Amino acid sequence: MLLKTQPPSIYLASRSPRRAELLQQMGVLFSVVPADIDETPHAMERSDAYVKRLAIEKAQAGYALVLQKAWFEMPVLAADTTVSIDGEILGKPQDDEDAYRMLSLMSGRWHEVHTGIAVAHAGHVAMEISSTMVQMDDLSDAVLRAYIATGEPKDKAGAYGIQGIAGSLIKRIEGSYSGVMGLPVYETTKLLKQAGITLLGA
């Protein structure tokens, strides 16, 4: 939600309510622009390289739309998050059984969560990446089925949202909590400052 007394300072190339919430907490005013791209992983593409590429492509797509529509020019922030285990990229589940497969893979084990962040501004794209190790509790079949029945896994990379019900299923993390949510605050702040955006309280 934008403050009525101030105009937005950036475009957010994402429809994620979690990223919007984190930007609001940071005091960043924004307007959402669509950035629809092909998110199919390349052959043999590593999960960290995958999120870097998608974040950059989303930022570029958003920036191109701003120029095409002749909208007021501001930095375009984009991000992409993926979960990885055993070298496999776990995107959003196709259905409940796919969610069950992903969660079963991670049950009782550590997995990686990578979030790539990119800011397109004045014809230049700067990017950062946040990588976090997450250990999931050993989950019974009943717990897995009950969690999937909540509907929370449907639009989440890796079939879970740490900021939601799944927070009780996570044993520990090593890295950025906000990065697992989808927008690492530290790296995002760094990129926005480089683009000339002064954050409230900064």
Long-range contacts (C-beta under 8 A, 24 or more apart in sequence): 2-29, 2-30, 2-31, 3-29, 8-74, 9-74, 9-75, 9-197, 10-74, 10-75, 10-76, 10-77, 10-119, 10-192, 10-195, 10-197, 11-62, 11-66, 11-74, 11-75, 11-76, 11-77, 12-76, 12-77, 12-78, 13-58, 13-59, 13-61, 13-62, 13-76, 13-77, 13-78, 14-58, 14-77, 14-78, 14-79, 16-79, 16-182, 16-183, 18-161, 18-163, 18-181, 18-182, 18-183, 19-79, 19-182, 19-183, 22-178, 22-181, 22-182, 22-183, 22-185, 22-188, 23-77, 23-183, 23-188, 25-185, 26-185, 26-188, 26-189, 26-199, 26-200, 27-199, 27-200, 27-201, 28-192, 28-197, 28-199, 30-77, 33-62, 33-65, 33-66, 33-76, 34-62, 34-65, 35-59, 35-61, 35-62, 35-65, 35-76, 35-78, 36-61, 37-61, 39-80, 39-91, 41-89, 45-89, 47-82, 47-83, 47-84, 47-87, 47-89, 47-112, 47-114, 48-114, 48-116, 48-129, 48-131, 50-80, 50-82, 50-89, 50-114, 51-80, 51-81, 51-82, 51-114, 51-115, 51-116, 51-129, 52-116, 52-118, 52-127, 52-129, 53-116, 54-80, 54-116, 55-79, 55-80, 55-116, 55-117, 55-118, 55-127, 56-116, 56-118, 56-125, 56-127, 58-118, 59-118, 59-119, 59-120, 59-125, 59-127, 60-120, 60-125, 62-120, 63-120, 63-121, 63-125, 74-121, 75-119, 75-120, 75-121, 75-192, 75-195, 75-196, 75-197, 76-119, 76-120, 76-121, 77-117, 77-118, 77-119, 77-188, 77-191, 77-192, 78-117, 78-118, 78-119, 78-120, 79-115, 79-116, 79-117, 79-118, 79-182, 79-183, 79-188, 80-115, 80-116, 81-113, 81-114, 81-115, 81-116, 81-157, 81-179, 81-180, 81-182, 82-113, 82-114, 82-157, 82-158, 83-111, 83-112, 83-113, 83-157, 83-158, 84-111, 84-112, 84-113, 84-114, 85-109, 85-111, 85-112, 90-157, 90-158, 90-159, 91-157, 91-158, 92-154, 92-155, 92-156, 92-157, 92-159, 93-153, 93-154, 93-156, 93-159, 96-148, 96-153, 98-159, 99-148, 99-153, 99-154, 99-159, 100-144, 100-145, 100-148, 102-153, 102-158, 102-159, 103-136, 103-139, 103-144, 103-147, 103-148, 103-153, 103-159, 103-160, 104-139, 104-144, 106-136, 106-158, 107-136, 107-137, 107-138, 107-139, 107-144, 108-136, 108-137, 108-138, 108-139, 109-135, 109-136, 110-134, 110-135, 110-136, 111-136, 111-158, 113-157, 113-158, 113-175, 113-179, 113-180, 115-176, 115-179, 115-180, 115-182, 115-183, 115-184, 117-183, 117-184, 117-187, 117-188, 117-191, 118-191, 119-191, 119-192, 119-194, 119-195, 121-195, 121-196, 126-191, 126-194, 126-195, 127-191, 128-184, 128-187, 128-188, 128-190, 128-191, 129-187, 130-175, 130-176, 130-179, 130-184, 130-186, 130-187, 131-175, 131-179, 132-173, 132-174, 132-175, 132-176, 132-177, 132-179, 132-180, 133-173, 133-174, 133-175, 134-162, 134-170, 134-172, 134-173, 134-174, 134-175, 134-180, 135-170, 135-171, 135-172, 135-173, 136-169, 136-170, 136-171, 137-169, 137-170, 137-171, 139-169, 143-169
